[in-house]
Amino acid sequence: MSSSASISRVRLVPTTGGGRREGLVGWVSFATPDGLLVDGLALRRSLEGRPVFAWPARRDRVGRDHHVVRPLDDAARVAIEQQLLAQLAPWLREGSA
C-alpha cells in the first residue's frame, strides 16, 4: 500500500468500563485498497490525551510481541494513521473518546 492509497470501511467499536479507564478508546478495523481487512487495531489515549494506535500482536511465552499485521515502515504507518484519524475525527471530537 503506497502512502497515497486510501483506506476504507473504517469502523470503531467503542470500549466501555474498565478498558476506558486504562486509556482504551475502542477497536478499529479498516480495509486496504488491495482488499485486505485489518481488524483488532486498538485505539488508545496517551497520558497527554492524544489518540495512539496499537497494532495487533500476539505475545509468546517469553513476553515478545509478534505482530499479526503492521505497516511496512514508519512512512506507511504515519499515512495509515493519519487517514484513520481523519475518518474517526467526528467521533473523537464528540468527546466520547
N, C-alpha and C positions, 0 to 999 in steps of 0.2 A: 504494500500500500504506500503510495507516494504521499508526501506531506500535503499535497494539494487535493487528494482524493477525499470525497465526502463520506462520512458515516451516516447511517440512517437507523430508523427503528429504535431510537434511544428511549429506554424505559427506566424508570426509577421505582423501586419498591421501598417505601419508607420504613424505617425501623421505629419500633415503639419500645417503651420500657427501659430496661437496664442498658441495652446497647446504646441508646441515645445518650444516656448519662456518661458513657465512656467515649463519646465522640462519634459513634457510628450514626451516620445520617440515613443510609439505606444501601440497597444493592442495585447496581446499574447493569444493564445489558444493552448491546448495540450490534448492528450488522455492518460488515465491511463491504466495500464495493465488489469484492470478489465472491460474495455470497457466504461468508463465514459469520456465524452468530457468536459473539463473545458475551459470556454471562458470568456472573459472580464477581464483578468488579465492585469492591467496597468503596463507598464514598464516605469520607470522614471529615470532621472539622479538626483542624490543628488547634493547639493551645492558644494560638493567636486569632483563631476564628476563621481562618481561610479554608476553603474546600481542598482536600487532597484525596487522591485515589490510591488504593492498594490493589495491585493486580493479583488475580487468583493463583494460589500456590498450595502445594501440599508440603507438609513438614515430615521429614524422615525421623527415624528413631534417635538420631544424634542431634536433632534440632535444626538441621539445614533445610532451608526452603528450596523447593524445586517448582518453578513457575509452570503452570499449566498452559498459559498463553501470556505473551508480553510483547511490547513493541520491539522492533529490531534494534533501535538505537534511541538516543535521547531526543534527536530531532523528530522522530516518528512519535515518541511519547508525548512531546510537547504539542505537536499538531493534533493528535487524537484528543488529548485532554482539553485543549482549547475548544475543539468542536463540541465535546461533551458539555463543558461548562456553558458554552453559548446556548446549547439546546436546553440545558437544565436551568438557565438563568431565571426564567419566570418563576419556577418552583422555589429556587433558592432565595429569591427576593421576597417571597411571601412571608418570610420569617419562620417558615416551617422547619428550616434546616438548622 
